[in-house]
Amino acid sequence: MNTNAAPSARRSHICRILPAAFYDRDTEHVSRDLLGCVLECTTKEGKASGIIVETEAYVGEHDPACHAAAGRTKRTDPLYGRPGTAYVYFIYGMYWCVNAVTRAEGLPSAVLIRALEPVVGIDLMRERRGAGRTDRELTNGPGKLCIALGIGREHNGASLQRGPLVIREGERVADADVVVGSRIGIKKAADWPLRWYVRNNEFVSRRELLTRG
């Protein structure tokens, strides 16, 4: 995978949508394997998509940073759903964040999509994020990418196999190009090494000095 630009092959054809079985695995494995896949959202304004270059795993009720630590509530109910379900939540009173639910139904865990490399609908993304944004600034954060792709409340609890929000198979990122580090933007269990990102990719939200690959 070219870490600085979308592969030309990715632009020329549409890859298959990831099946539910892809998500029915340990959350850590799904989080790593989502790197290089393509998050795509279709709205009335058009289609927008990007290559996933950064993820974080939230691994269940025992994980104090996972929303499931509070138990099953109206908000967290999608986390307990079928693997391959979208869990979309609101933070700071202004941003949506999108997650892919993992493991078997009833085992609450998910992968947060933290950053994308824009591929399709870049002009539409710029309209949503502001005309002065660079390509890097469009999707280099979980709240930013949801604005850019038009992801919101209506996608919460939806299947990631049927659309309008899907994740497509992509070009696998080589292990040598994957960095594993601590999660960011949280206070509890922030040191757990559950963040994966593509080494040297300019669209990653934040790179760390102390990481392990």
ROMI-475097 format. One record per residue (C-alpha): residue in three letters; residue number from 1; x, y, z. Coordinates in steps of 0.25 Angstrom, whole numbers, m for minus. Example, Ala and Ser with C-alpha at 12.3 -4.5 7.8 and 13.67 -1.06 7.14 Angstrom:
# residues 2
('ALA'; 1; (49; m18; 31))
('SER'; 2; (55; m4; 29))
//
This chain:
# residues 213
('MET'; 1; (0; 0; 0))
('ASN'; 2; (5; 14; m4))
('THR'; 3; (4; 21; 10))
('ASN'; 4; (3; 35; 3))
('ALA'; 5; (m7; 33; m8))
('ALA'; 6; (m19; 24; m11))
('PRO'; 7; (m14; 13; m20))
('SER'; 8; (m19; 15; m34))
('ALA'; 9; (m25; 1; m34))
('ARG'; 10; (m34; 5; m23))
('ARG'; 11; (m40; 16; m31))
('SER'; 12; (m43; 8; m43))
('HIS'; 13; (m52; m3; m38))
('ILE'; 14; (m62; m5; m27))
('CYS'; 15; (m57; m16; m17))
('ARG'; 16; (m67; m25; m9))
('ILE'; 17; (m74; m21; 4))
('LEU'; 18; (m68; m28; 16))
('PRO'; 19; (m77; m39; 21))
('ALA'; 20; (m82; m40; 35))
('ALA'; 21; (m72; m52; 37))
('PHE'; 22; (m61; m42; 36))
('TYR'; 23; (m65; m35; 49))
('ASP'; 24; (m69; m48; 56))
('ARG'; 25; (m55; m49; 62))
('ASP'; 26; (m46; m43; 73))
('THR'; 27; (m47; m28; 73))
('GLU'; 28; (m32; m26; 72))
('HIS'; 29; (m31; m35; 60))
('VAL'; 30; (m42; m27; 53))
('SER'; 31; (m36; m14; 57))
('ARG'; 32; (m23; m17; 50))
('ASP'; 33; (m29; m24; 38))
('LEU'; 34; (m38; m12; 35))
('LEU'; 35; (m26; m4; 31))
('GLY'; 36; (m26; m2; 16))
('CYS'; 37; (m41; m5; 15))
('VAL'; 38; (m50; 6; 10))
('LEU'; 39; (m61; 13; 18))
('GLU'; 40; (m72; 18; 8))
('CYS'; 41; (m85; 26; 11))
('THR'; 42; (m96; 29; 1))
('THR'; 43; (m105; 41; 3))
('LYS'; 44; (m115; 49; m5))
('GLU'; 45; (m103; 59; m8))
('GLY'; 46; (m94; 47; m13))
('LYS'; 47; (m84; 37; m10))
('ALA'; 48; (m72; 39; m1))
('SER'; 49; (m61; 29; 3))
('GLY'; 50; (m47; 27; 8))
('ILE'; 51; (m37; 17; 12))
('ILE'; 52; (m36; 14; 27))
('VAL'; 53; (m23; 17; 32))
('GLU'; 54; (m25; 18; 47))
('THR'; 55; (m34; 10; 56))
('GLU'; 56; (m36; 7; 71))
('ALA'; 57; (m41; m5; 78))
('TYR'; 58; (m51; m5; 90))
('VAL'; 59; (m52; m19; 95))
('GLY'; 60; (m64; m20; 104))
('GLU'; 61; (m70; m18; 118))
('HIS'; 62; (m57; m20; 125))
('ASP'; 63; (m50; m9; 117))
('PRO'; 64; (m53; 4; 125))
('ALA'; 65; (m52; 12; 112))
('CYS'; 66; (m62; 4; 105))
('HIS'; 67; (m77; 10; 106))
('ALA'; 68; (m81; m5; 109))
('ALA'; 69; (m74; m3; 123))
('ALA'; 70; (m87; 4; 127))
('GLY'; 71; (m95; m8; 123))
('ARG'; 72; (m106; m10; 113))
('THR'; 73; (m114; 4; 112))
('LYS'; 74; (m122; 10; 101))
('ARG'; 75; (m109; 17; 96))
('THR'; 76; (m100; 5; 96))
('ASP'; 77; (m110; m5; 91))
('PRO'; 78; (m104; m6; 77))
('LEU'; 79; (m91; m10; 83))
('TYR'; 80; (m98; m23; 87))
('GLY'; 81; (m103; m26; 73))
('ARG'; 82; (m99; m34; 62))
('PRO'; 83; (m84; m33; 57))
('GLY'; 84; (m83; m24; 45))
('THR'; 85; (m93; m14; 51))
('ALA'; 86; (m90; 1; 51))
('TYR'; 87; (m89; 8; 65))
('VAL'; 88; (m90; 23; 63))
('TYR'; 89; (m90; 32; 76))
('PHE'; 90; (m90; 47; 79))
('ILE'; 91; (m78; 53; 87))
('TYR'; 92; (m75; 67; 92))
('GLY'; 93; (m89; 72; 87))
('MET'; 94; (m84; 74; 73))
('TYR'; 95; (m77; 61; 67))
('TRP'; 96; (m82; 47; 62))
('CYS'; 97; (m72; 36; 63))
('VAL'; 98; (m74; 23; 55))
('ASN'; 99; (m70; 9; 60))
('ALA'; 100; (m72; m5; 54))
('VAL'; 101; (m77; m15; 64))
('THR'; 102; (m69; m28; 66))
('ARG'; 103; (m70; m42; 72))
('ALA'; 104; (m83; m50; 74))
('GLU'; 105; (m96; m44; 77))
('GLY'; 106; (m97; m41; 92))
('LEU'; 107; (m82; m38; 94))
('PRO'; 108; (m81; m23; 93))
('SER'; 109; (m68; m18; 86))
('ALA'; 110; (m65; m10; 74))
('VAL'; 111; (m54; m3; 65))
('LEU'; 112; (m54; 12; 65))
('ILE'; 113; (m50; 18; 51))
('ARG'; 114; (m41; 29; 54))
('ALA'; 115; (m36; 34; 41))
('LEU'; 116; (m37; 32; 26))
('GLU'; 117; (m29; 35; 13))
('PRO'; 118; (m40; 42; 4))
('VAL'; 119; (m43; 34; m9))
('VAL'; 120; (m56; 37; m15))
('GLY'; 121; (m65; 50; m13))
('ILE'; 122; (m53; 59; m8))
('ASP'; 123; (m61; 72; m14))
('LEU'; 124; (m73; 68; m6))
('MET'; 125; (m64; 65; 7))
('ARG'; 126; (m59; 79; 5))
('GLU'; 127; (m72; 85; 4))
('ARG'; 128; (m76; 79; 17))
('ARG'; 129; (m63; 82; 25))
('GLY'; 130; (m60; 96; 19))
('ALA'; 131; (m54; 100; 6))
('GLY'; 132; (m41; 104; 12))
('ARG'; 133; (m38; 90; 17))
('THR'; 134; (m26; 82; 12))
('ASP'; 135; (m28; 68; 8))
('ARG'; 136; (m22; 63; 20))
('GLU'; 137; (m31; 72; 29))
('LEU'; 138; (m43; 66; 23))
('THR'; 139; (m43; 52; 30))
('ASN'; 140; (m31; 52; 40))
('GLY'; 141; (m40; 49; 52))
('PRO'; 142; (m53; 42; 56))
('GLY'; 143; (m62; 54; 57))
('LYS'; 144; (m56; 60; 44))
('LEU'; 145; (m58; 48; 36))
('CYS'; 146; (m72; 46; 40))
('ILE'; 147; (m75; 61; 35))
('ALA'; 148; (m68; 58; 22))
('LEU'; 149; (m75; 46; 19))
('GLY'; 150; (m89; 50; 24))
('ILE'; 151; (m89; 40; 35))
('GLY'; 152; (m99; 43; 46))
('ARG'; 153; (m110; 38; 56))
('GLU'; 154; (m118; 31; 44))
('HIS'; 155; (m107; 21; 42))
('ASN'; 156; (m106; 16; 57))
('GLY'; 157; (m110; 1; 58))
('ALA'; 158; (m110; m1; 43))
('SER'; 159; (m104; m13; 36))
('LEU'; 160; (m90; m10; 29))
('GLN'; 161; (m94; m20; 19))
('ARG'; 162; (m106; m13; 13))
('GLY'; 163; (m103; 1; 12))
('PRO'; 164; (m104; 13; 11))
('LEU'; 165; (m92; 12; 20))
('VAL'; 166; (m82; 0; 17))
('ILE'; 167; (m68; m4; 18))
('ARG'; 168; (m62; m10; 6))
('GLU'; 169; (m50; m20; 4))
('GLY'; 170; (m37; m12; 1))
('GLU'; 171; (m22; m15; m1))
('ARG'; 172; (m16; m21; 11))
('VAL'; 173; (m6; m13; 19))
('ALA'; 174; (7; m21; 21))
('ASP'; 175; (11; m23; 35))
('ALA'; 176; (24; m15; 34))
('ASP'; 177; (15; m3; 31))
('VAL'; 178; (6; m4; 43))
('VAL'; 179; (9; 3; 56))
('VAL'; 180; (2; m1; 69))
('GLY'; 181; (1; 9; 80))
('SER'; 182; (m8; 14; 92))
('ARG'; 183; (m22; 19; 90))
('ILE'; 184; (m23; 34; 90))
('GLY'; 185; (m34; 44; 93))
('ILE'; 186; (m38; 36; 106))
('LYS'; 187; (m35; 36; 121))
('LYS'; 188; (m38; 22; 125))
('ALA'; 189; (m28; 11; 120))
('ALA'; 190; (m22; 21; 111))
('ASP'; 191; (m9; 13; 111))
('TRP'; 192; (m15; 0; 106))
('PRO'; 193; (m8; m3; 92))
('LEU'; 194; (m21; m3; 84))
('ARG'; 195; (m19; 7; 73))
('TRP'; 196; (m14; 3; 59))
('TYR'; 197; (m9; 12; 48))
('VAL'; 198; (m2; 12; 35))
('ARG'; 199; (13; 16; 37))
('ASN'; 200; (16; 29; 31))
('ASN'; 201; (2; 32; 25))
('GLU'; 202; (m1; 47; 25))
('PHE'; 203; (m15; 45; 28))
('VAL'; 204; (m13; 38; 42))
('SER'; 205; (m19; 47; 53))
('ARG'; 206; (m7; 46; 62))
('ARG'; 207; (6; 39; 62))
('GLU'; 208; (14; 34; 74))
('LEU'; 209; (28; 35; 77))
('LEU'; 210; (28; 22; 86))
('THR'; 211; (21; 11; 78))
('ARG'; 212; (23; m3; 75))
('GLY'; 213; (21; m9; 61))
//
